[in-house]
């Protein structure tokens, strides 16, 4: 069973109104070019990297803040 592509949530549009909305949606969808390559995910920020907080090198005792 396939789901409808468009669902009217409120109101009772006429056939002409519904056809106009579908025509606008089709035109907008055709006008948007698809990217040639999939978008690459940005590298995670070091601010969010919890492992860096755990794996920090400990400074020798002489260099620690007292």
N, C-alpha and C positions, 0 to 999 in steps of 0.2 A: 504494500500500500504506500503510495507516494504522498508526501505532504504538499499542500498548496504552496505555490511560490509567493502569493500575496494573500494576506488575510485582512478583511475589513473589520476593524475593531469597534468602530462606532459610526453610526449613521447608515444611510442607504444610498450609496452612489448610483447614479444612472449608468447604463452601459457606456455612454459616451464619456462620462467623467472617468470611469475606470479605464477606458481605452486611452484617454489622454495621459493619465498617470503612468500607465504601462509604457506608452510611447516615450515619455520623458525619461523614465528609468532606463529604458533600452538605449536611448541616445546618450545619456550620461555614462553608461557602462561601456559603450563603444568608444567614447571619446578619451577615456583614461587608458594610456598605454601601460602595458604590463612591464615590469622591470626585466631587463635582459637576463640578469643573474639574480638569484635570491639574495636578499639583503643579509649582510653578515652581522652576526651578533657582536655588539661592542664588548671589548674586553672588560672584565670586572674591575671595578675601582679598588685600589688598595685600601681605601677607607672601609670597605665592606668585607674585606678578607679577614676572617676570624683566625685563620691559620697563621697569618703573619704575627699576630699578637702572641700566639703560643710558641712559635718557632724563633722568636727573637733571640739573638745571641746575647748571652749574659756578659756583661763587662766584668773584667777582673775586679776584685774587691778594692783595689787601690783607686780605681776610677769611679767608683760609685759615689753617689751623693750621700752626704752624712746628715 
